[in-house]
Amino acid sequence: MNLSQICQDAIAIVKETGIFLKREVEAFDKSNIEYKGAANNLVSYVDKEAEKQLVAKLSLLVPEAGFITEEGTIDKHSDTLNWIIDPLDGTTNFIHGLRIFCVSVALVKGKEPLVGIVYEPNLDECFSAWQGGGAFCNGKPIKTSNVESLQDSLISTGFPYSLAGKITDHLTILQEFVLQSHGIRRLGAAAVDLAYVACGRVEGFYEYNLKAWDMAAGVLLVTEAGGKVSDFNGGDTYLFGGQLVAGAANVHEPMRNLIASYWKNVEL
């Protein structure tokens, strides 16, 4: 399997969908908002149409691959090779006209990402990586930050749709990062956060209750750019386990240690 070629071909597909998102945000009507359970878990026809576009074209690119998608527009799952798709990461931003959102696509074997692409159409920035090939932004190599300490780092995070049972832990950890770093940012699109870790704009990102489509492409970007990823316990269950700490080489472990100091294990 030529991962480099698959990545290049998939980039063209992802960019087409990104252009669709950028066009749709110009005239999006909030009356088209739908809700997926929680009052802050939003979706629209744009998410669904973008996913259909991606599925149709990626099906031709790697016919043997199945799909794991946020909006569930296709029922074709493989025990080995799957495309993991978030057609619009940052839906709430999109709906409110806040121009921080992206398309996130990864080709994964089991729980091992092989190809990852995150396209942010508002800045026309396409982050890409394939296993063993390094990480890139618009074709130029990128690396994680070389900052040596948490104290000199900028950290990003996200808030899950439900904080039930975890609000105290979450706010305590947030407070500690504010006190022990240059600050916290909350962009509202985990795939963008991870891309920014990969290119060194922020030193680390953490969140819990994430789904595979939120992170599959981004974790490959980070590792291929020289960073580290793990779950809150330092293990490798992050892709389907919901907990993720991603950071530059010198910052990942101090971040994980801080989180572990205050996090009480509960079922996600």
Stockholm file with secondary structure:
# STOCKHOLM 1.0

chainA/1-268         MNLSQICQDAIAIVKETGIFLKREVEAFDKSNIEYKGAANNLVSYVDKEAEKQLVAKLSLLVPEAGFITEEGTIDKHSDTLNWIIDPLDGTTNFIHGLRIFCVSVALVKGKEPLVGIVYEPNLDECFSAWQGGGAFCNGKPIKTSNVESLQDSLISTGFPYSLAGKITDHLTILQEFVLQSHGIRRLGAAAVDLAYVACGRVEGFYEYNLKAWDMAAGVLLVTEAGGKVSDFNGGDTYLFGGQLVAGAANVHEPMRNLIASYWKNVEL
#=GR chainA/1-268 SS CCHHHHHHHHHHHHHHHHHHHHHHHTTCCGGGCEECSSTTCEECHHHHHHHHHHHHHHHHHSTTCEEEESSCCCCCCCSSEEEEEEEEETHHHHHTTCSCCEEEEEEEETTEEEEEEEEETTTTEEEEEETTSCEEETTEECCCCCCCCGGGCEEEECCCSCCTTTHHHHHHHHHHHHHHSSEEECCSCHHHHHHHHHTTSSSEEEESSCCHHHHHHHHHHHHHTTCEEECTTSSSCHHHHSCEEEECTTTHHHHHHHHHHHCCCCCC
#=GC SS_cons         CCHHHHHHHHHHHHHHHHHHHHHHHTTCCGGGCEECSSTTCEECHHHHHHHHHHHHHHHHHSTTCEEEESSCCCCCCCSSEEEEEEEEETHHHHHTTCSCCEEEEEEEETTEEEEEEEEETTTTEEEEEETTSCEEETTEECCCCCCCCGGGCEEEECCCSCCTTTHHHHHHHHHHHHHHSSEEECCSCHHHHHHHHHTTSSSEEEESSCCHHHHHHHHHHHHHTTCEEECTTSSSCHHHHSCEEEECTTTHHHHHHHHHHHCCCCCC
//
